[in-house]
C-alpha cells in the first residue's frame, strides 16, 4: 500500500473512532440503587491457582456460575450474596486428554456425588473507602467451612441508554486449604514440593445487573 493511501486509511479510522466516542451517550448520573442484583455471567470470572512443584502457579476456572446479591451502596455491610458453582464446569488452558474429567472426578472434586459448590455471606466488614471483607461459608466437596474474601466495590451506574438497568462491579480474592474440605489428593509430602499445594488462591472478577433505570415522567 502506498504511504499516502496508508495515511488516509489511518486518518479515516482515527476520525471514525473519535466520532464514535463523542457520539456515545453518558450513563445516568442518578445514584446506584439498592435492591436485588443478578450476576452478569458474561462479565464474571471465577479463577483458582495452586502451586505446582514450586515451579509455577497452575490456573483453572469455573465457567458455570450463578449468584444473587442484595446490595446497598450506602450500607455495604448490609449486603449479602449467594453464589452457586457447578464443579463440572472446571476449565483450563491446554489441558491434557481427560485431565479436566479427572479433576471433576472422585480423587478431586467428586462432582457426581457433590454436584454443587456454594458460598453464602455471613457478614461484611468495611476496610476502606471501597474495600470490604466478606466472611461467609463455602460448601465444597460436601464440606461447609468458613471462607473470607477481601473485596473491592469498583463502582457502578443506575443505568445507561445502551444498558437500561443498574450495573455494579466487584473484585475479590481469598485463600483456602483444600485438605480442610476433604480434597487431599496430590498434596506434597512434608519436606518435598512434589505435588500440588494444599493452599488454593481464589480470584473473582464480576459484574451484577440490578433494578431498571427509573425514567422521570415528562
N, C-alpha and C positions, 0 to 999 in steps of 0.2 A: 504494500500500500504506500502511495506517495505521502511524503511528510505533510503536505498541505491538506490532503484528504484525511489523514490521521488526526491532525489538529482540529479540523472541522468536526470530526466524529466525537472527539473528546469534549469539545466545547458544547456540542449539542447534548451529549449525555449529562454534562455538568449542569447545563441550564435546565434540563428536564428534571433532574434531581432536586435542584433548588426550588423550582416551581412547585414540585410535588410537596416538598417540605413546607413551603409557605402556604399551600392550599390545605394542609392537614388541619382539621378543626381541633380546638383545645378541649381538654377534659373539663368536666364540670368543676366549679370551684366550691360546690356545696360540701359540707363536712361528710366524711365517710360514715355511713350509718351503722348503728349497732343492729344485731339481729342474727339470723341463721345464714350461714355460708356453706357452700358445697365446693369440694376440691375441683380445680380445673386440671383434669388428668393430662391434658396435652402440655401443660406447663408445670409438671411435677416430676421430680426425680427422687427416688429413694436408693441411695448408694451405700455399699458397705465395703470396708477394706480390712484385710488381715495380713499379718506379716508372714511371708513365705520364705523359710530358710534363712531369714535375716538378710536376704538378697533384694527383696522388693516388697511392696505392699500390693498384693493382688486385689483387684477391684471387681465387684459384681454389683448387680442391681435387681430390683424387683419392678416389674412393669405393670402389674395389676394392683392398683392402689385405689382405695376409696376412703373418703374422710368427710366428716361433718363437723362444723365449727360453730359455736355460739361465741360471737365476738363483740366486744365493746371497746372501741378505740380510746374512749375516755376513762376506761377502767379495765385495763388489760388483765389484771389479776382475777377478774371475774370471768374471764373467757375459759371455755372448755372445748376440747377436741376429742373425737373418737376416730381412730384410724383402723382400717382393715386391709390386710395384705394377703394375697394368695401366694403361698410359698412355692407353688408350682410354676410361678411366673419368673423364676430366677433366670437371669441372663448375664452374659459376659462376652467380652471381645475374644474372638478366635478360639472358642473352646474346643478341646479335642473331642472326638466322637464319643457320645454317651456321657460326657463329663457332667453336663448340667442335669441329666437324668440321675446320675449318681448323687449329686448334691441334694436333689429333691428326694432321694431315696432313704432307705432305712438307716444307714450309717450316719446321716447328717440331719436333714430337716424332717424326714419321715412324713412327707406331705400327704400320703394316703391315709395315715392314721390321724394326722393333725393338719387338716386342710385349711386352717386359717390362723393368721397371726393378728393380734390386736394390740393397740395402745390406747389407753384411756387416761385422761388428765385427772390427777388428784388435787393439785394445787399449782398456782402460778405466782411467781415472786418477781417483782421488778428489780432489775440490777443496773439499769442505766436509762438514758433518755428513750431509747427504743429497744433496749435489751431486756430480756427476762429469762427466768429459769423455770422450765416446766418439769414438775415432778409427777410422774404417772406410774402406771402399771403396764408392763409388757407381758403378753402371753405368747410364748414361743415354745414349740415342741411340747405342748401340753402343760407347760410350767408357767406360772404367773409370778413375776418378781418386780421390784421397783426399778425404774429407769428414769434417769434425769437427763434432760436435754437443755443445752444452752442455746437460746434462740434470739432472733432479731426480727422485729417488725420493719419491713422495708418500705412501708407506706402503701398508699392506695388512692383510689378516687371513688366518688359517688356514682360516676358513670361517664360515658363518652358517646358522641354521636355514632361511632362505629362499634360501641360496646356498651349498650344501654343498661347495664347493671353495675352495681358496686364491684370493685375488684381490689384485692389486697394481696400482698406477698410477704413471704417469710423465708428465712434461712435458719437451719438448726443443725446441731451436731451433738454427739454423745458417744459413750463407750460402754460396752457390756462385756461380761465374761461368758462365753458360750457354755462353758462347763457348768455354770450355775443353772442352765436351762436343760441340762442333760445331753448336751451335744459335745462330747469329748473326743471324738474320733480325730486322730491326726495331731493332737497336741504334743509338742516335743517333750521327750523325757527330760527330767531335771539334768542340767548341765549340758544340754545339746540344743541346737536350733533346727534339728532335722524334723520338719513338720510345718504345721500351720498354727499360728498363735491362738491362744485362748482369748485374748483381747480382740474385740471386733469394733472398729470405728464405724459410726453411722453418720452419714451426711444427707441432709434433706434440703431440697430447694422446691418451693411450692407456691402456687397462687390459688386463691379461692374467689368465687363469684358469689355475690350476695343479693340484697334487695334491689328491685328495679329502680332506676333513676326517677325521682319524683319530678314531674313536669308541672310548672306553675300554670294555673288557669289563665287564659288570655283576658 
